[in-house]
Amino acid sequence: MKLCTDKVVADWLALTPKRVKQLRDEGVLIEKSPGLYDLRASVLRYVNYIRTGNRADLNGERALLTKAKREAADMENDVRRGVLHSSEDIEKGIKTMCLNIRSRFLTLPAKLAPKLAEMDGNQAAIFDELNRAMKEALEGLSNYNIAMAVPDGGNDEEAEESV
């Protein structure tokens, strides 16, 4: 076994000494002693690295591409099945729900004013009536179909502008 410096190994492999040290750090070449390499083993390890290294990188890239394509196909299938939704659809649904909640609560004063006026300041009765009306409004909105229904009178853009 003949030990050589990184400069000799670099000359044999047509590399720079700096590249030999990089290959050592990557684990391709192995030092037998600090700064000394087994010339025969280093040449064999480098040739093997050249043969398989590039192919391994190409295979790795192909595997990543295949995985990305599979994930994209899975997402597309989830969209078709209705399991996955676009962020625009979610945003539209949340806006519709908020508009429905807003409109329900904005109707409460007009709906309750006559009843509350008849109560002559009876705080307990006013509290009970307000509580009942709010629970009724919230209960109605707890149904998904009601909460997500497009408000009467049109499209979402018009409703959005009124907010």
Secondary structure as UniProt FT lines:
FT   STRAND          3..5
FT   HELIX           6..13
FT   HELIX           17..26
FT   STRAND          31..33
FT   TURN            34..35
FT   STRAND          36..38
FT   HELIX           39..81
FT   HELIX           87..117
FT   TURN            118..121
FT   HELIX           123..141
FT   HELIX           144..147
FT   TURN            152..153
FT   HELIX           156..161
//
